[in-house]
């Protein structure tokens, strides 16, 4: 639990994701959020005095101790409360492991905001800083980073299929300069369809929104297999931007008895308000991969907690900074999944949630 204020946090320099690195540009955006991991005043207190340029901070390292550098490439926007909560959890976990502000670590953060061009710009900026290790938030951040470095250690926090995507050789023995934490076990794909069919028994068609560039074939293959046993037809929709999302959903919604599965991806997370609004407009029952979708008005979500991978990633970053190699650190899977149901959205869609489904929910949003 991250309720306590961050003490002596590592400074977080935010890059806008445009042009060359700007070491002097540091702005700390609003960090108040509903997740409860930290109050805004606590975070501001934790970073007080760090609004100078990053270079003088390096000179403040304890005598005889080398300042270490961590790059962070986030997949969401800097003002996204979910992204803020993840970053705060990561920085807090590092602090708990002994990596303190201006004492022994400098953290440089770039926010990709779900945009492919920005991911590449951010990757170029961070690699140019030659950090000791980079935290990659998601699969969408991996290709831009790996196209620029095969030597700087990279720890990913949420990647659906790191083997299928070619980031690691295997979960047990990653090889190369990459390791981290998977976003899902493939078996979750069947659960998404089962839960969607439970809440909307009449549906026969399901559109699957996915990032075709990074999701990998394994996850959708698992969805196809589950669809056959459940008796629904699935239609994949690769999306990269708002136009893709709008066109895919509008076209699919022209026929009746449809539903939607939103897989975990940078476009899905960055444009979740649009997806949820389109689902409501077209009366599509939809299941989402994370709690924050249901909190934003989505019908139901089933997936792992999104904060825990960043806490666990801090442990791997700590081990790498202390000399271990990514190739020797096994890729790990999520440890907890949760089902969230939004009753208000169900009523708006004219759906009566079965008592059996309410009984197994971890949380119900009234």
Sine and cosine of phi, psi and omega as CSV:
sin_phi,cos_phi,sin_psi,cos_psi,sin_omega,cos_omega
0.00,0.00,0.70,-0.71,-0.11,-0.99
-0.93,-0.36,0.69,0.73,-0.07,-1.00
-0.97,0.25,-0.44,0.90,-0.07,-1.00
-0.97,0.26,0.47,-0.88,0.03,-1.00
-0.89,0.46,0.51,-0.86,0.11,-0.99
-0.95,0.33,0.72,-0.69,0.02,-1.00
-0.94,-0.34,0.83,-0.56,0.05,-1.00
0.80,0.60,0.79,0.61,-0.02,-1.00
-0.91,0.41,0.44,-0.90,0.15,-0.99
-0.92,0.38,0.69,-0.72,0.03,-1.00
-0.90,0.43,0.61,-0.79,-0.02,-1.00
-0.91,-0.42,0.96,-0.29,0.04,-1.00
-1.00,0.00,0.80,-0.60,-0.07,-1.00
-0.99,-0.15,0.81,-0.59,0.09,-1.00
-0.99,-0.15,0.68,-0.74,0.01,-1.00
-0.95,0.32,-0.26,0.97,0.00,-1.00
0.99,0.12,0.41,0.91,0.02,-1.00
-0.73,-0.68,0.77,-0.63,0.11,-0.99
0.96,0.29,-0.35,-0.94,-0.06,-1.00
-0.97,0.26,0.33,-0.95,0.02,-1.00
-0.86,0.52,0.64,-0.76,0.02,-1.00
-0.84,-0.55,1.00,-0.09,-0.11,-0.99
-0.92,0.39,-0.39,0.92,-0.07,-1.00
-1.00,0.05,-0.21,0.98,-0.09,-1.00
-1.00,0.03,0.97,-0.23,0.02,-1.00
-0.77,-0.64,0.84,-0.54,0.08,-1.00
-0.65,-0.76,0.77,-0.64,-0.01,-1.00
-0.98,-0.19,0.90,-0.43,-0.07,-1.00
-0.99,0.12,0.10,-0.99,-0.01,-1.00
-0.86,0.50,0.74,-0.67,-0.06,-1.00
-0.83,-0.56,0.33,0.94,0.11,-0.99
-0.99,0.17,0.68,-0.74,-0.04,-1.00
-0.42,-0.91,0.27,-0.96,-0.11,-0.99
-0.99,0.14,-0.18,0.98,-0.09,-1.00
-0.94,0.35,-0.34,0.94,0.09,-1.00
0.99,0.12,0.22,0.97,-0.04,-1.00
-0.99,0.17,-0.42,0.91,0.02,-1.00
-0.21,-0.98,0.68,-0.73,0.11,-0.99
-0.98,0.21,0.48,-0.88,-0.07,-1.00
-0.86,0.51,-0.68,0.74,-0.04,-1.00
-0.91,0.42,-0.52,0.85,0.04,-1.00
-0.92,0.40,-0.67,0.74,-0.02,-1.00
-0.92,0.38,-0.67,0.74,0.01,-1.00
-0.89,0.46,-0.59,0.81,0.05,-1.00
-0.90,0.43,-0.61,0.79,-0.05,-1.00
-0.93,0.38,-0.51,0.86,-0.05,-1.00
-0.97,-0.24,0.16,0.99,-0.02,-1.00
-0.83,0.56,0.69,-0.72,0.03,-1.00
1.00,0.05,-0.02,1.00,-0.06,-1.00
-0.98,-0.19,0.22,0.98,-0.03,-1.00
-1.00,0.05,0.35,0.94,0.16,-0.99
-1.00,0.02,0.01,-1.00,0.06,-1.00
-0.93,0.37,0.35,-0.94,-0.07,-1.00
-0.95,0.30,-0.45,0.89,-0.10,-0.99
-0.90,0.43,-0.70,0.72,0.05,-1.00
-0.86,0.51,-0.50,0.87,-0.02,-1.00
-0.89,0.46,-0.54,0.84,0.00,-1.00
-0.88,0.47,-0.59,0.81,-0.03,-1.00
-0.94,0.33,-0.20,0.98,-0.03,-1.00
-1.00,-0.02,0.01,1.00,0.03,-1.00
-0.85,0.53,0.53,-0.85,-0.02,-1.00
-0.84,0.54,0.61,-0.79,-0.05,-1.00
-0.83,0.56,0.77,-0.64,0.02,-1.00
1.00,0.08,-0.03,1.00,-0.02,-1.00
-0.90,-0.44,0.79,-0.62,-0.03,-1.00
-0.98,0.20,0.74,-0.67,0.08,-1.00
-0.93,0.36,0.80,-0.60,0.04,-1.00
-1.00,-0.06,0.40,-0.92,-0.07,-1.00
-0.77,-0.63,0.73,-0.68,0.03,-1.00
-0.84,-0.54,0.80,-0.60,0.13,-0.99
-1.00,-0.10,0.58,-0.81,0.02,-1.00
-0.75,-0.66,0.84,-0.54,0.08,-1.00
-0.93,-0.37,0.96,-0.29,-0.01,-1.00
-1.00,-0.03,0.53,-0.85,-0.03,-1.00
-1.00,-0.02,-0.22,0.98,-0.02,-1.00
-0.98,-0.20,-0.01,-1.00,0.02,-1.00
-1.00,0.10,0.37,-0.93,-0.07,-1.00
-0.90,0.43,-0.44,0.90,-0.01,-1.00
-0.99,-0.14,0.21,0.98,0.04,-1.00
-0.99,0.14,0.85,-0.52,-0.09,-1.00
-0.88,0.47,-0.59,0.81,0.04,-1.00
-0.90,0.43,-0.69,0.72,0.04,-1.00
-0.89,0.46,-0.64,0.77,0.03,-1.00
-0.89,0.47,-0.68,0.73,-0.01,-1.00
-0.89,0.46,-0.65,0.76,0.01,-1.00
-0.90,0.43,-0.71,0.71,-0.04,-1.00
-0.92,0.40,-0.66,0.75,0.02,-1.00
-0.87,0.49,-0.67,0.74,0.01,-1.00
-0.88,0.48,-0.67,0.75,0.02,-1.00
-0.89,0.45,-0.74,0.67,-0.03,-1.00
-0.92,0.40,-0.63,0.78,0.05,-1.00
-0.89,0.46,-0.69,0.72,0.00,-1.00
-0.90,0.45,-0.63,0.78,0.07,-1.00
-0.89,0.45,-0.67,0.74,0.02,-1.00
-0.87,0.49,-0.66,0.75,0.03,-1.00
-0.90,0.44,-0.43,0.90,0.00,-1.00
-1.00,0.01,0.03,1.00,0.10,-0.99
0.97,-0.24,0.08,1.00,0.01,-1.00
-1.00,-0.07,0.98,-0.20,-0.22,-0.98
-0.96,-0.29,0.40,-0.92,-0.02,-1.00
-0.85,0.53,0.84,-0.54,0.12,-0.99
0.88,0.48,0.10,0.99,0.04,-1.00
-0.99,-0.16,-0.72,0.70,-0.05,-1.00
-0.53,-0.85,0.10,1.00,-0.01,-1.00
-0.52,-0.86,0.55,-0.84,0.14,-0.99
-0.79,-0.61,0.80,-0.60,0.00,-1.00
-0.93,-0.36,0.81,-0.58,0.04,-1.00
-0.92,-0.38,0.87,-0.50,-0.10,-0.99
-0.91,-0.42,0.73,-0.68,0.08,-1.00
-0.82,-0.58,0.72,-0.70,-0.09,-1.00
-0.97,-0.25,0.89,-0.45,-0.07,-1.00
-0.99,0.15,-0.37,0.93,0.08,-1.00
0.84,0.55,0.51,0.86,0.06,-1.00
0.94,0.35,0.29,0.96,-0.08,-1.00
-0.92,-0.38,0.83,-0.56,-0.08,-1.00
-0.86,0.52,-0.70,0.71,0.00,-1.00
-0.88,0.47,-0.65,0.76,0.00,-1.00
-0.93,0.36,-0.58,0.82,0.06,-1.00
-0.86,0.51,-0.68,0.73,0.00,-1.00
-0.93,0.37,-0.64,0.77,0.04,-1.00
-0.90,0.43,-0.70,0.71,0.02,-1.00
-0.89,0.46,-0.69,0.72,0.00,-1.00
-0.87,0.50,-0.68,0.73,0.01,-1.00
-0.89,0.46,-0.68,0.73,0.00,-1.00
-0.90,0.44,-0.73,0.69,-0.05,-1.00
-0.92,0.38,-0.69,0.72,0.01,-1.00
-0.89,0.45,-0.59,0.81,0.02,-1.00
-0.89,0.45,-0.42,0.91,0.03,-1.00
-0.98,0.20,-0.15,0.99,0.02,-1.00
0.79,0.61,0.84,0.54,0.01,-1.00
-0.95,0.31,0.26,-0.96,0.06,-1.00
-0.96,0.28,-0.47,0.89,-0.01,-1.00
-0.33,-0.95,0.47,-0.88,0.02,-1.00
-0.84,-0.54,0.71,-0.70,0.17,-0.99
-1.00,-0.07,0.85,-0.52,0.05,-1.00
-0.97,-0.26,0.85,-0.53,-0.14,-0.99
-0.93,0.36,-0.59,0.81,-0.14,-0.99
-0.42,-0.91,0.02,-1.00,0.01,-1.00
-0.88,0.47,-0.56,0.83,-0.03,-1.00
-0.91,0.42,-0.32,0.95,0.02,-1.00
-1.00,-0.05,-0.22,0.98,-0.14,-0.99
-0.96,0.28,-0.77,0.64,-0.03,-1.00
-0.86,0.51,-0.70,0.71,0.06,-1.00
-0.85,0.53,-0.60,0.80,0.01,-1.00
-0.96,0.29,-0.72,0.69,-0.06,-1.00
-0.94,0.34,-0.36,0.93,0.08,-1.00
-0.96,0.27,-0.19,0.98,-0.04,-1.00
-0.90,-0.43,-0.32,0.95,0.04,-1.00
-0.46,-0.89,0.69,-0.72,0.15,-0.99
-0.86,-0.50,0.27,0.96,-0.02,-1.00
-0.85,-0.53,-0.62,0.78,0.01,-1.00
-0.92,0.39,0.79,-0.61,0.02,-1.00
-0.86,0.50,0.68,-0.73,0.01,-1.00
-0.80,-0.60,0.76,-0.65,0.09,-1.00
-0.90,-0.43,0.89,-0.46,0.04,-1.00
-1.00,-0.07,0.52,-0.85,-0.06,-1.00
-0.99,-0.17,-0.56,0.83,-0.07,-1.00
-0.53,-0.85,1.00,-0.03,0.02,-1.00
-0.82,-0.57,0.79,-0.61,-0.07,-1.00
-0.91,0.41,-0.70,0.71,-0.14,-0.99
-0.60,-0.80,0.97,0.24,-0.08,-1.00
-0.91,0.42,-0.48,0.88,0.04,-1.00
-0.97,0.26,-0.77,0.63,0.01,-1.00
-0.88,0.48,-0.51,0.86,0.02,-1.00
-0.99,0.13,-0.15,0.99,0.04,-1.00
0.99,0.10,0.25,0.97,-0.02,-1.00
-0.98,0.19,-0.54,0.84,0.01,-1.00
-0.71,-0.70,0.35,-0.94,0.01,-1.00
-0.97,0.23,-0.64,0.77,0.05,-1.00
-0.33,-0.94,0.25,-0.97,0.04,-1.00
-0.91,0.41,-0.67,0.74,-0.06,-1.00
-0.95,0.31,-0.59,0.81,-0.04,-1.00
-0.72,-0.69,1.00,0.07,-0.12,-0.99
-0.86,0.51,-0.64,0.77,-0.08,-1.00
0.94,0.34,0.23,-0.97,0.08,-1.00
0.90,0.44,-0.51,-0.86,-0.11,-0.99
-0.94,-0.35,0.29,0.96,-0.15,-0.99
-0.79,-0.62,0.65,-0.76,0.21,-0.98
-0.42,-0.91,0.01,-1.00,0.03,-1.00
0.39,-0.92,-0.59,-0.81,-0.20,-0.98
-0.72,-0.70,0.80,-0.60,-0.03,-1.00
-0.96,0.29,0.43,-0.90,-0.03,-1.00
-0.99,0.15,-0.65,0.76,-0.04,-1.00
-0.57,-0.83,0.37,-0.93,0.34,-0.94
-1.00,0.04,0.61,-0.79,-0.06,-1.00
-0.85,0.52,-0.44,0.90,-0.02,-1.00
-0.89,0.46,-0.30,0.95,0.01,-1.00
-0.91,0.42,-0.42,0.91,-0.02,-1.00
-0.86,0.50,-0.69,0.73,0.04,-1.00
-0.90,0.43,-0.61,0.79,-0.01,-1.00
-0.91,0.42,-0.63,0.78,0.04,-1.00
-0.84,0.55,-0.74,0.67,-0.03,-1.00
-0.93,0.38,-0.64,0.77,0.01,-1.00
-0.88,0.48,-0.72,0.69,-0.02,-1.00
-0.92,0.39,-0.64,0.77,0.02,-1.00
-0.90,0.43,-0.65,0.76,0.03,-1.00
-0.93,0.38,-0.55,0.84,0.04,-1.00
-0.91,0.41,-0.65,0.76,-0.06,-1.00
-0.99,0.10,-0.36,0.93,0.01,-1.00
-0.66,-0.75,0.97,0.23,-0.13,-0.99
-0.88,0.48,-0.40,0.92,-0.09,-1.00
-0.99,0.13,-0.15,0.99,-0.08,-1.00
-0.95,0.31,0.60,-0.80,0.01,-1.00
-0.81,-0.59,-0.16,0.99,-0.05,-1.00
-0.76,-0.65,0.64,-0.77,0.00,-1.00
-0.68,-0.73,0.80,-0.60,0.14,-0.99
-1.00,-0.04,0.69,-0.72,-0.03,-1.00
-0.92,-0.39,0.95,-0.30,0.04,-1.00
-0.99,0.14,0.83,-0.56,-0.05,-1.00
-0.53,-0.85,0.42,-0.91,0.12,-0.99
-1.00,0.07,0.98,-0.22,-0.11,-0.99
-0.90,0.43,-0.36,0.93,-0.03,-1.00
-0.97,0.23,-0.47,0.88,-0.18,-0.98
-0.77,-0.64,-0.27,0.96,-0.10,-0.99
-0.92,0.39,-0.57,0.82,-0.03,-1.00
1.00,0.06,0.36,-0.93,-0.08,-1.00
-0.98,0.21,-0.42,0.91,-0.12,-0.99
-0.87,0.49,-0.71,0.71,-0.06,-1.00
-0.91,0.40,-0.71,0.70,-0.01,-1.00
-0.93,0.36,-0.53,0.84,0.08,-1.00
-0.87,0.50,-0.63,0.78,0.04,-1.00
-0.92,0.39,-0.59,0.81,0.04,-1.00
-0.91,0.41,-0.68,0.74,0.02,-1.00
-0.88,0.48,-0.67,0.74,0.00,-1.00
-0.90,0.44,-0.68,0.74,0.00,-1.00
-0.92,0.39,-0.58,0.81,-0.03,-1.00
-0.88,0.47,-0.60,0.80,-0.01,-1.00
-0.90,0.44,-0.67,0.74,-0.02,-1.00
-0.96,0.27,-0.49,0.87,-0.02,-1.00
-1.00,0.09,-0.40,0.92,0.03,-1.00
1.00,0.02,0.59,0.81,0.08,-1.00
-0.82,-0.58,0.43,-0.90,0.05,-1.00
-0.99,-0.12,0.78,-0.63,-0.02,-1.00
-0.95,-0.32,0.61,-0.79,0.00,-1.00
-0.82,-0.58,0.91,-0.41,0.02,-1.00
-0.97,0.26,0.58,-0.82,0.06,-1.00
-0.70,-0.72,0.97,-0.23,0.05,-1.00
-0.97,0.23,0.82,-0.57,-0.06,-1.00
-0.81,-0.59,0.59,-0.81,0.05,-1.00
-0.80,-0.60,-0.38,0.93,-0.10,-1.00
-0.47,-0.88,-0.02,-1.00,-0.07,-1.00
-0.90,0.44,-0.60,0.80,0.01,-1.00
-0.89,0.45,-0.70,0.71,0.05,-1.00
-0.85,0.52,-0.70,0.71,-0.04,-1.00
-0.90,0.45,-0.75,0.66,-0.03,-1.00
-0.88,0.47,-0.73,0.69,-0.04,-1.00
-0.90,0.43,-0.68,0.74,-0.04,-1.00
-0.90,0.45,-0.73,0.69,-0.05,-1.00
-0.94,0.33,-0.67,0.74,-0.01,-1.00
-0.89,0.46,-0.67,0.74,0.01,-1.00
-0.91,0.41,-0.70,0.72,-0.03,-1.00
-0.90,0.43,-0.61,0.80,-0.11,-0.99
-0.96,0.29,-0.08,1.00,0.01,-1.00
-0.93,0.38,-0.41,0.91,0.01,-1.00
-0.96,-0.27,0.46,-0.89,-0.09,-1.00
-0.99,0.15,0.05,-1.00,0.09,-1.00
0.85,0.53,0.65,0.76,-0.01,-1.00
-0.96,-0.28,0.40,-0.92,0.10,-1.00
-0.61,-0.79,0.05,-1.00,-0.09,-1.00
-0.64,-0.77,0.68,-0.73,0.17,-0.99
-0.92,-0.39,0.81,-0.59,0.06,-1.00
-0.96,-0.29,0.92,-0.39,0.01,-1.00
-0.99,0.15,0.23,-0.97,0.01,-1.00
-0.95,0.30,0.83,-0.55,0.01,-1.00
-0.30,-0.95,0.33,-0.94,0.04,-1.00
-0.90,0.44,-0.72,0.69,0.03,-1.00
-0.87,0.49,-0.64,0.77,0.00,-1.00
-0.89,0.45,-0.68,0.73,-0.01,-1.00
-0.94,0.35,-0.70,0.72,-0.06,-1.00
-0.93,0.37,-0.52,0.85,-0.07,-1.00
-0.91,-0.40,0.52,0.85,-0.08,-1.00
-0.90,0.44,-0.57,0.82,0.00,-1.00
-0.89,0.45,-0.64,0.77,0.04,-1.00
-0.91,0.42,-0.71,0.70,-0.02,-1.00
-0.88,0.48,-0.70,0.71,0.00,-1.00
-0.91,0.42,-0.64,0.77,0.02,-1.00
-0.90,0.43,-0.65,0.76,0.02,-1.00
-0.93,0.38,-0.61,0.79,0.06,-1.00
-0.88,0.47,-0.66,0.75,0.03,-1.00
-0.92,0.39,-0.68,0.73,-0.04,-1.00
-0.89,0.46,-0.63,0.77,-0.07,-1.00
-0.99,-0.15,0.17,0.99,0.05,-1.00
0.83,0.56,0.70,0.71,0.01,-1.00
-0.99,-0.16,0.90,-0.43,0.17,-0.99
-0.91,0.42,0.72,-0.69,-0.11,-0.99
-0.64,-0.77,0.57,-0.82,0.09,-1.00
-0.90,-0.44,0.62,-0.78,-0.12,-0.99
-0.85,-0.53,0.29,-0.96,-0.15,-0.99
-1.00,0.09,-0.29,0.96,-0.11,-0.99
-0.64,-0.77,0.39,-0.92,-0.02,-1.00
-0.80,0.61,-0.67,0.75,-0.12,-0.99
-0.91,0.42,-0.33,0.94,0.11,-0.99
-0.93,0.36,-0.73,0.68,0.03,-1.00
-0.90,0.43,-0.60,0.80,0.04,-1.00
-0.91,0.41,-0.42,0.91,0.01,-1.00
-1.00,0.00,0.03,1.00,0.05,-1.00
0.90,-0.45,0.02,1.00,0.06,-1.00
-0.94,0.35,0.46,-0.89,-0.08,-1.00
-0.89,0.45,-0.80,0.59,0.05,-1.00
-0.42,-0.91,0.40,-0.92,0.02,-1.00
-0.70,-0.71,0.53,-0.85,0.10,-0.99
-0.59,-0.81,0.86,-0.52,-0.01,-1.00
0.10,-0.99,-0.02,-1.00,-0.01,-1.00
-0.96,0.27,0.31,-0.95,0.12,-0.99
-0.92,0.40,0.55,-0.83,-0.09,-1.00
-1.00,-0.09,-0.18,0.98,-0.01,-1.00
-1.00,0.01,-0.64,0.77,-0.07,-1.00
-0.82,0.58,-0.66,0.75,0.00,-1.00
-0.87,0.50,-0.50,0.87,-0.01,-1.00
-0.97,0.24,-0.54,0.84,0.10,-1.00
-0.93,0.37,-0.70,0.72,0.01,-1.00
-0.92,0.39,-0.60,0.80,0.03,-1.00
-0.89,0.46,-0.57,0.82,0.05,-1.00
-0.87,0.49,-0.58,0.82,0.04,-1.00
-0.90,0.44,-0.65,0.76,0.05,-1.00
-0.94,0.35,-0.63,0.78,0.05,-1.00
-0.87,0.48,-0.68,0.74,0.04,-1.00
-0.86,0.51,-0.71,0.71,-0.02,-1.00
-0.92,0.40,-0.59,0.80,0.04,-1.00
-0.93,0.36,-0.66,0.75,0.03,-1.00
-0.89,0.45,-0.42,0.91,0.01,-1.00
-1.00,-0.05,0.10,0.99,0.16,-0.99
0.89,-0.45,-0.17,0.98,0.01,-1.00
-0.97,0.24,0.38,-0.93,-0.05,-1.00
-0.98,-0.22,0.63,-0.78,0.06,-1.00
-0.82,0.57,-0.59,0.81,-0.03,-1.00
-0.87,0.50,-0.38,0.92,-0.05,-1.00
-0.99,-0.16,0.00,1.00,-0.03,-1.00
-0.96,-0.28,0.93,-0.37,-0.09,-1.00
-0.91,0.42,0.56,-0.83,0.13,-0.99
-0.93,0.36,0.70,-0.71,-0.07,-1.00
-0.90,-0.45,0.48,-0.88,-0.01,-1.00
-0.99,-0.12,0.25,-0.97,0.07,-1.00
-0.87,0.50,0.43,-0.90,-0.03,-1.00
-0.95,-0.33,-0.22,0.97,-0.04,-1.00
-0.53,-0.85,0.70,-0.71,0.09,-1.00
-0.89,-0.45,0.47,-0.88,-0.02,-1.00
-0.64,-0.77,0.58,-0.81,0.04,-1.00
-0.95,-0.31,0.83,-0.56,-0.01,-1.00
-0.85,-0.52,0.75,-0.66,0.00,-1.00
-0.86,-0.51,0.74,-0.67,0.04,-1.00
-0.98,-0.20,0.98,-0.20,-0.05,-1.00
-0.91,0.40,-0.60,0.80,0.00,-1.00
-0.87,0.50,-0.70,0.71,0.02,-1.00
-0.92,0.40,-0.63,0.78,0.03,-1.00
-0.86,0.51,-0.69,0.73,0.02,-1.00
-0.90,0.44,-0.65,0.76,0.01,-1.00
-0.90,0.44,-0.51,0.86,0.02,-1.00
-1.00,0.04,-0.04,1.00,-0.03,-1.00
0.96,0.28,0.46,0.89,-0.04,-1.00
-0.96,-0.26,0.77,-0.64,0.12,-0.99
-0.99,-0.13,0.91,-0.41,-0.08,-1.00
-0.95,0.31,0.81,-0.59,0.00,-1.00
-0.88,0.48,0.65,-0.76,0.03,-1.00
-0.83,0.56,-0.56,0.83,0.00,-1.00
-0.90,0.44,-0.54,0.84,0.02,-1.00
-0.97,0.24,-0.65,0.76,0.05,-1.00
-0.88,0.47,-0.53,0.85,-0.05,-1.00
-0.93,0.37,-0.46,0.89,-0.04,-1.00
-0.98,-0.19,0.01,1.00,0.00,-1.00
-0.94,0.33,0.63,-0.77,0.08,-1.00
-0.98,0.19,-0.45,0.90,0.00,-1.00
-0.42,-0.91,0.61,-0.79,0.05,-1.00
-0.85,-0.53,0.84,-0.55,-0.01,-1.00
-1.00,-0.08,0.90,-0.45,-0.02,-1.00
-1.00,0.09,0.00,0.00,0.00,0.00
